């Protein structure tokens, strides 16, 4: 049954997984605050269908000052789930061939900025609540037996480590979840991926909601199964 008192703040919702997550939680009756760097036809269409439950904001997660301004503008709003989805991919060259600027861009956007956003927006989190980040199965160090996607893998492994470090500093706090959504048909995943966005985000939503009230730090896939760190 829909619970209009439950709310999601998702950073990076203009398309793909973030847009799919927004759709899924709106379908469940939640209120959603969704951010994007620029205009999004998908979000605009959702806003026309859910004008009272969807709030759209502009944010580049690499801009901490803008994030602090947005957090202050949300005032006394409390969110049940804080989720950072935004991320980028590189041209998949081996790490030794990566340009320093490109390496820095991935590490900043995929690892450092999400943790900064969590610190900035965490005061808006309700009790109990959940903090989540969109990781990847490629972020698993244990499961990296084939190589490839070197810098992207490293950025997601760094994100997992930074999230786990934050959780260690907040042991009595909310659940911290690194989510590997599976191989999904998005611009990043490509047209031959095994999962559609709706299926993946339905599973991710179930996983996030199931951890409300816990204080765990977990690396999970869209089915709720543990992924090896």
Order of alpha helices (4+ residues) and beta strands (2+ residues): beta-alpha-beta-alpha-beta-alpha-beta-alpha-alpha-beta-alpha-beta-alpha-beta
